[in-house]
């Protein structure tokens, strides 16, 4: 008989939100603000940096992909390690690494140094994007989970807006190095705050049950206003090595797992092309470098609305269904953006609308992923979704660089990426249909439920 995925929690999920839970969600949001700043730091610096160092677009595309390579390592390797050693040490290590790498990026002397620093930066970012989503999903109550995750992702968008704003002020006066130094300083602040506020995963403490873990668990329960425990719950059976991967590919989850991997990878090809190349493409269309960098503020505002729309309507419409709709709308708006005449107002407006659907779909992927997998393998499950996305993130900026280096204009380049954007639409549609069929034939909620029904 095929193995099944046990979705039962060792501990009951919180039924309400205490002050401490709100603080943890806020802390994760602040960390994600820093991450958004980190990711966009090279993109908004690129127009000035490429002129200072005389970089060819193909080389610049490889620089963008350097971060994505690190993101793959962080998501596939480091992030899932939190299921074995705990989220707190993994997150603290990632934050310290990011602070150091970004500060060093601000004083890099050549392209080789910056390439190495951006790769290591990517490792920290890939690690955190896994841990932040699973930490918020665990600390938030079931009722608040979707909106808490949407707010988390708004933090990333706000960080991109912050980075764009600082770049708009600094690029023409202080230079591109200020952008990296400011990002490093923000990460140092989040590291110091996390030392005092960030708690360990309750589920991890129950699985580990090391000496003193009961006291640590009860300390968390006091902070969360939950009943204290006189003894640890029964320790779950230890998982064999590789069991998480086998569970993700068990018959009842296999199709949905593979489809969401495909959706994540192909979405990231498009999303990371837009994230990294949009300021340069807008500058090539006639916008000044400062206005092209400031475009991130406008698109960030639209992105915030996309996150909120997915968080608010996801449970009502169904996370899988709404994510499919957002993917389809993103593909259409990419075509329209490519056809826009070189008018600043029209370009910025369409860039914002495209961002609304692209980042909303991104949030939808995580809303789907955190309910697909049980707590014992949640970091691994989300990590693989993130990891496959970062594989696409490597390809996206490089493809964009090669297309622009070959002389393709904005219209042709965006047509290519709009064609790629059709793939996640198809993948999520079939994943949603599989979940819908499983809902109709099963007597109990299946392990791989993609929340096809509007109500739960």
C-alpha positions as CSV (number, residue, x, y, z in Angstrom):
1,X,0.0,0.0,0.0
2,X,1.3,3.5,-0.8
3,X,2.5,5.6,2.0
4,X,0.3,8.5,3.0
5,X,1.1,11.9,4.5
6,X,-0.1,12.3,8.0
7,X,-1.5,15.9,8.3
8,X,-2.3,15.7,12.0
9,X,-0.5,18.3,14.1
10,X,1.3,17.1,17.3
11,X,0.0,20.3,19.0
12,X,-3.3,22.1,18.3
13,X,-3.0,25.2,16.2
14,X,-3.6,28.5,18.1
15,X,-7.2,29.5,18.1
16,X,-6.5,33.2,18.7
17,X,-3.7,35.7,18.3
18,X,-1.8,36.9,21.4
19,X,0.4,40.0,21.5
20,X,3.5,37.8,21.1
21,X,2.0,36.1,18.0
22,X,1.4,39.5,16.4
23,X,5.0,40.4,17.3
24,X,6.4,37.3,15.6
25,X,4.4,38.0,12.5
26,X,5.5,41.6,12.5
27,X,9.1,40.5,13.0
28,X,8.9,38.1,10.1
29,X,7.3,40.9,8.0
30,X,10.2,43.2,8.9
31,X,12.7,40.5,7.9
32,X,10.8,40.2,4.6
33,X,11.1,44.0,4.1
34,X,14.8,43.6,4.4
35,X,14.7,40.6,2.0
36,X,12.8,42.6,-0.5
37,X,15.4,45.4,-0.2
38,X,18.1,42.8,-0.6
39,X,16.7,41.3,-3.8
40,X,16.0,44.6,-5.5
41,X,19.3,46.2,-4.5
42,X,21.2,45.0,-7.5
43,X,18.3,45.6,-9.9
44,X,17.9,49.3,-9.0
45,X,21.7,49.8,-8.9
46,X,22.2,48.1,-12.3
47,X,21.7,51.1,-14.6
48,X,24.4,53.1,-12.8
49,X,26.6,50.1,-11.9
50,X,26.7,48.8,-15.5
51,X,27.9,52.3,-16.7
52,X,30.5,52.6,-13.9
53,X,32.0,49.1,-14.7
54,X,31.1,49.0,-18.4
55,X,29.1,45.8,-18.1
56,X,27.5,44.0,-21.1
57,X,23.8,43.1,-20.6
58,X,24.7,39.4,-20.8
59,X,27.2,39.8,-17.9
60,X,24.7,41.8,-16.0
61,X,22.1,39.0,-16.5
62,X,24.6,36.5,-15.1
63,X,25.0,38.8,-12.1
64,X,21.3,38.8,-11.5
65,X,21.3,35.0,-11.7
66,X,24.2,34.7,-9.2
67,X,21.7,35.5,-6.4
68,X,19.3,33.0,-7.8
69,X,21.9,30.2,-7.7
70,X,22.4,31.0,-4.0
71,X,18.6,31.0,-3.5
72,X,18.4,27.5,-4.9
73,X,21.0,26.3,-2.4
74,X,19.3,28.1,0.5
75,X,15.8,26.8,-0.5
76,X,16.7,23.2,-1.3
77,X,19.5,22.6,1.2
78,X,19.7,25.1,4.1
79,X,16.0,25.9,4.6
80,X,14.8,22.3,4.9
81,X,17.5,21.8,7.6
82,X,15.2,23.7,9.9
83,X,13.1,20.6,10.1
84,X,16.1,18.8,11.7
85,X,17.9,21.5,13.7
86,X,15.2,24.1,14.4
87,X,14.1,27.2,12.6
88,X,15.6,29.7,15.1
89,X,19.3,28.9,14.6
90,X,18.8,28.6,10.8
91,X,17.1,32.0,10.6
92,X,19.6,33.7,12.8
93,X,22.5,32.3,10.8
94,X,20.9,33.5,7.5
95,X,20.2,37.0,8.9
96,X,23.8,37.4,10.1
97,X,25.1,36.2,6.7
98,X,22.9,38.6,4.8
99,X,24.0,41.6,6.9
100,X,27.7,40.7,6.3
101,X,27.4,40.0,2.6
102,X,25.4,43.2,1.8
103,X,27.8,45.4,3.8
104,X,30.7,43.9,1.9
105,X,28.9,44.3,-1.4
106,X,28.8,48.1,-0.7
107,X,32.6,48.1,-0.8
108,X,33.2,45.5,-3.5
109,X,36.0,46.6,-5.9
110,X,35.3,44.4,-9.0
111,X,32.7,42.3,-10.7
112,X,34.2,39.0,-9.4
113,X,33.9,40.1,-5.8
114,X,30.3,41.2,-6.3
115,X,29.4,38.0,-8.1
116,X,30.6,35.9,-5.1
117,X,28.9,38.2,-2.6
118,X,25.6,38.1,-4.4
119,X,25.7,34.3,-4.6
120,X,26.2,34.0,-0.8
121,X,23.5,36.7,-0.3
122,X,21.2,34.4,-2.3
123,X,21.8,31.5,0.0
124,X,20.6,33.6,2.9
125,X,17.6,34.8,1.0
126,X,16.6,31.4,-0.1
127,X,16.8,30.1,3.5
128,X,14.7,32.9,4.9
129,X,11.9,32.7,2.3
130,X,11.3,29.1,3.4
131,X,11.5,29.7,7.1
132,X,9.5,32.9,7.2
133,X,6.5,31.3,5.5
134,X,6.5,28.3,7.7
135,X,7.1,30.3,10.9
136,X,4.1,32.6,10.1
137,X,1.9,29.7,9.1
138,X,2.7,28.0,12.5
139,X,2.4,31.0,14.8
140,X,-0.7,32.4,13.2
141,X,-4.1,31.0,14.1
142,X,-6.0,29.0,11.4
143,X,-8.4,31.9,10.9
144,X,-5.6,34.5,10.5
145,X,-3.1,32.4,8.6
146,X,-4.0,33.5,5.0
147,X,-4.0,37.2,5.8
148,X,-0.9,36.8,8.0
149,X,1.0,35.2,5.0
150,X,-0.4,38.0,2.7
151,X,1.0,40.6,5.1
152,X,4.3,38.8,5.2
153,X,4.5,39.0,1.4
154,X,3.5,42.7,1.6
155,X,6.7,43.2,3.6
156,X,8.7,41.9,0.7
157,X,7.0,44.3,-1.7
158,X,7.5,47.2,0.8
159,X,11.1,46.3,1.0
160,X,11.4,46.5,-2.8
161,X,9.7,49.9,-2.6
162,X,12.1,51.0,0.1
163,X,15.1,49.9,-1.9
164,X,13.7,51.7,-5.0
165,X,13.1,54.9,-3.0
166,X,16.6,54.9,-1.5
167,X,18.1,54.2,-5.0
168,X,16.0,57.1,-6.5
169,X,17.5,59.5,-3.9
170,X,21.1,58.1,-3.9
171,X,22.0,57.0,-7.4
172,X,22.6,60.4,-8.8
173,X,24.2,61.9,-5.7
174,X,25.9,59.2,-3.6
175,X,26.3,56.3,-6.0
176,X,25.1,52.7,-6.1
177,X,27.2,51.6,-3.1
178,X,24.8,53.4,-0.7
179,X,22.0,51.0,-1.7
180,X,23.9,47.9,-0.6
181,X,25.1,49.5,2.6
182,X,21.6,50.6,3.6
183,X,20.3,47.0,2.9
184,X,23.1,45.6,5.1
185,X,22.3,47.9,7.9
186,X,18.6,47.0,7.8
187,X,19.5,43.3,8.0
188,X,21.7,43.9,11.0
189,X,18.8,45.5,12.8
190,X,16.5,42.5,12.0
191,X,19.2,40.1,13.3
192,X,19.4,42.0,16.6
193,X,15.6,42.1,17.0
194,X,15.4,38.3,16.2
195,X,17.8,37.5,19.0
196,X,15.3,38.7,21.5
197,X,11.9,38.0,19.9
198,X,12.2,34.9,17.7
199,X,11.1,31.7,19.3
200,X,11.6,28.1,18.2
201,X,8.9,26.1,16.4
202,X,6.6,24.4,18.9
203,X,6.3,21.4,16.6
204,X,10.0,21.1,16.4
205,X,10.4,21.1,20.2
206,X,7.9,18.3,20.5
207,X,9.7,16.2,17.8
208,X,13.1,16.8,19.3
209,X,12.3,16.6,23.1
210,X,15.8,17.4,24.2
211,X,16.5,18.3,27.9
212,X,14.9,21.6,28.6
213,X,12.6,21.6,25.6
214,X,9.5,21.3,27.9
215,X,10.5,24.5,29.6
216,X,11.1,26.2,26.2
217,X,7.7,25.0,25.0
218,X,5.9,26.2,28.1
219,X,7.7,29.6,27.8
220,X,6.2,29.9,24.3
221,X,2.8,28.8,25.6
222,X,2.9,31.5,28.2
223,X,3.8,34.1,25.6
224,X,1.1,32.8,23.3
225,X,-1.5,32.6,26.2
226,X,-1.9,28.9,25.7
227,X,-2.3,26.3,28.5
228,X,1.1,25.0,29.9
229,X,1.9,21.3,29.6
230,X,2.9,19.1,32.5
231,X,4.7,16.7,30.2
232,X,5.6,16.5,26.6
233,X,3.1,14.9,24.2
234,X,4.1,11.5,22.8
235,X,7.1,11.9,20.6
236,X,6.3,11.3,16.9
237,X,7.9,8.4,15.2
238,X,11.2,9.4,13.6
239,X,11.2,9.8,9.8
240,X,13.6,7.9,7.7
241,X,16.1,9.8,5.7
242,X,14.5,10.9,2.5
243,X,11.0,10.3,3.9
244,X,9.9,13.9,3.2
245,X,10.7,13.6,-0.5
246,X,8.9,10.2,-0.7
247,X,5.9,11.7,1.1
248,X,5.8,14.7,-1.4
249,X,5.8,12.2,-4.2
250,X,3.4,9.7,-2.6
251,X,0.5,8.8,-5.0
252,X,-2.1,11.1,-3.4
253,X,0.3,14.1,-3.6
254,X,2.5,13.3,-6.6
255,X,0.5,15.0,-9.3
256,X,-0.2,18.1,-7.3
257,X,3.4,18.3,-6.1
258,X,4.9,18.1,-9.5
259,X,2.4,20.6,-11.0
260,X,3.1,23.1,-8.3
261,X,6.9,22.6,-8.9
262,X,6.4,23.3,-12.6
263,X,4.2,26.4,-11.8
264,X,6.8,27.7,-9.3
265,X,9.7,27.3,-11.7
266,X,8.0,28.8,-14.8
267,X,6.4,31.6,-12.7
268,X,9.9,32.5,-11.4
269,X,11.4,32.7,-14.9
270,X,8.9,35.5,-15.6
271,X,8.8,37.1,-12.2
272,X,12.6,37.4,-11.8
273,X,13.0,38.7,-15.3
274,X,10.5,41.5,-14.4
275,X,12.1,42.1,-11.0
276,X,15.6,42.5,-12.3
277,X,15.3,44.0,-15.7
278,X,12.3,46.3,-15.3
279,X,14.3,49.3,-14.2
280,X,16.8,48.9,-17.0
281,X,14.1,48.4,-19.6
282,X,12.2,51.4,-18.4
283,X,15.4,53.4,-18.5
284,X,16.0,52.2,-22.1
285,X,12.5,53.4,-23.0
286,X,13.4,56.9,-22.0
287,X,12.9,57.2,-18.3
288,X,15.8,58.7,-16.2
289,X,17.7,56.2,-14.0
290,X,16.2,57.8,-10.9
291,X,12.6,57.6,-12.3
292,X,13.2,54.0,-13.5
293,X,14.3,53.1,-9.9
294,X,11.4,55.0,-8.4
295,X,9.0,52.9,-10.6
296,X,9.5,50.3,-7.9
297,X,7.5,52.4,-5.5
298,X,4.6,52.5,-7.9
299,X,4.7,48.9,-8.8
300,X,5.2,48.0,-5.1
301,X,1.9,49.7,-4.3
302,X,0.2,47.6,-6.9
303,X,2.0,44.6,-5.5
304,X,0.7,45.3,-2.0
305,X,-2.8,45.3,-3.4
306,X,-2.1,42.0,-5.1
307,X,-1.0,40.4,-1.8
308,X,-4.0,41.7,0.0
309,X,-6.4,40.6,-2.7
310,X,-5.0,37.0,-2.6
311,X,-5.0,37.0,1.3
312,X,-8.6,38.3,1.5
313,X,-10.2,36.3,-1.4
314,X,-8.1,33.2,-1.3
315,X,-10.1,31.3,1.2
316,X,-13.4,32.5,-0.3
317,X,-12.7,31.7,-3.9
318,X,-10.2,28.8,-3.2
319,X,-6.5,29.3,-3.1
320,X,-5.7,27.1,-6.0
321,X,-8.5,28.5,-8.2
322,X,-7.6,32.2,-7.5
323,X,-3.9,31.6,-8.1
324,X,-4.8,30.1,-11.5
325,X,-6.8,33.2,-12.3
326,X,-4.0,35.5,-11.3
327,X,-1.5,33.6,-13.4
328,X,-3.7,33.9,-16.4
329,X,-4.2,37.7,-15.9
330,X,-0.4,38.1,-15.5
331,X,0.2,36.5,-18.9
332,X,-2.3,38.9,-20.6
333,X,-0.9,42.0,-18.9
334,X,2.6,41.1,-20.0
335,X,1.5,41.2,-23.6
336,X,-0.2,44.6,-23.1
337,X,2.9,46.0,-21.3
338,X,5.1,45.0,-24.3
339,X,2.7,46.8,-26.7
340,X,2.7,50.1,-24.6
341,X,4.2,53.1,-26.4
342,X,7.2,54.7,-24.7
343,X,5.1,57.0,-22.6
344,X,6.1,57.2,-18.9
345,X,2.6,57.3,-17.5
346,X,1.3,54.4,-19.6
347,X,4.4,52.3,-19.0
348,X,4.3,52.8,-15.2
349,X,0.5,52.1,-15.1
350,X,0.9,48.9,-17.0
351,X,4.0,47.9,-15.0
352,X,1.8,48.3,-11.8
353,X,-1.1,46.2,-13.2
354,X,1.3,43.5,-14.2
355,X,2.9,43.5,-10.8
356,X,-0.6,43.2,-9.1
357,X,-1.2,39.9,-10.7
358,X,2.4,38.6,-10.6
359,X,2.9,39.1,-6.9
360,X,-0.6,38.1,-6.1
361,X,0.0,34.7,-7.8
362,X,3.3,34.5,-5.8
363,X,1.4,34.7,-2.5
364,X,-1.1,32.2,-3.8
365,X,1.6,29.6,-4.4
366,X,2.6,29.8,-0.7
367,X,-1.0,29.7,0.5
368,X,-1.4,26.5,-1.4
369,X,2.0,25.1,-0.3
370,X,1.6,25.6,3.4
371,X,-1.6,23.6,3.5
372,X,-0.4,20.8,1.2
373,X,2.2,19.4,3.6
374,X,2.1,18.4,7.3
375,X,4.1,20.3,10.0
376,X,6.8,17.7,10.2
377,X,7.8,18.2,6.6
378,X,6.5,21.7,6.0
379,X,9.9,23.4,5.7
380,X,10.9,20.7,3.2
381,X,7.7,21.0,1.2
382,X,7.8,24.7,1.0
383,X,11.5,24.6,0.5
384,X,11.1,22.5,-2.6
385,X,8.5,24.9,-4.0
386,X,10.8,27.8,-3.3
387,X,13.8,25.8,-4.7
388,X,12.1,25.0,-8.0
389,X,11.1,28.6,-8.2
390,X,14.7,29.7,-7.8
391,X,15.8,27.3,-10.5
392,X,13.5,29.4,-12.7
393,X,14.9,32.6,-11.2
394,X,18.3,31.6,-12.5
395,X,17.0,31.3,-16.0
396,X,14.8,34.4,-16.1
397,X,17.4,37.1,-15.8
398,X,19.8,35.3,-18.0
399,X,17.2,34.8,-20.8
400,X,16.3,38.5,-20.5
401,X,20.0,39.5,-20.8
402,X,20.5,37.3,-23.8
403,X,17.4,38.6,-25.6
404,X,18.3,42.3,-24.9
405,X,21.9,41.7,-25.8
406,X,20.8,40.1,-29.1
407,X,18.9,43.3,-29.9
408,X,15.3,42.4,-29.2
409,X,13.1,45.3,-28.2
410,X,10.7,45.6,-25.3
411,X,7.8,44.3,-27.4
412,X,9.5,41.1,-28.6
413,X,11.1,40.5,-25.2
414,X,7.8,40.7,-23.4
415,X,6.0,38.5,-26.0
416,X,8.6,35.8,-25.2
417,X,8.0,36.0,-21.5
418,X,4.2,36.2,-21.9
419,X,4.4,32.9,-23.7
420,X,6.4,31.4,-20.8
421,X,3.8,32.8,-18.4
422,X,1.1,30.5,-19.9
423,X,2.8,27.4,-18.5
424,X,2.1,28.1,-14.8
425,X,-1.5,28.9,-15.8
426,X,-1.9,25.4,-17.2
427,X,0.0,23.7,-14.3
428,X,-2.1,25.4,-11.6
429,X,-5.3,24.7,-13.5
430,X,-4.7,21.0,-13.6
431,X,-3.5,21.0,-10.0
432,X,-6.7,22.7,-9.0
433,X,-8.8,20.2,-11.0
434,X,-7.1,17.2,-9.5
435,X,-7.8,18.6,-6.0
436,X,-11.4,19.3,-7.0
437,X,-11.9,15.7,-8.2
438,X,-10.3,14.3,-5.0
439,X,-12.7,16.4,-2.9
440,X,-15.7,14.9,-4.6
441,X,-14.6,11.3,-4.3
442,X,-13.0,11.2,-0.9
443,X,-14.9,10.8,2.4
444,X,-12.2,12.6,4.3
445,X,-10.1,15.7,3.3
446,X,-7.2,14.3,1.3
447,X,-3.6,15.1,2.2
448,X,-3.0,17.0,-0.9
449,X,-6.1,19.2,-0.8
450,X,-5.5,22.4,-2.7
451,X,-8.5,24.1,-1.2
452,X,-10.6,23.7,-4.4
453,X,-13.8,24.6,-2.5
454,X,-14.4,28.2,-1.5
455,X,-15.2,27.3,2.1
456,X,-13.3,25.1,4.6
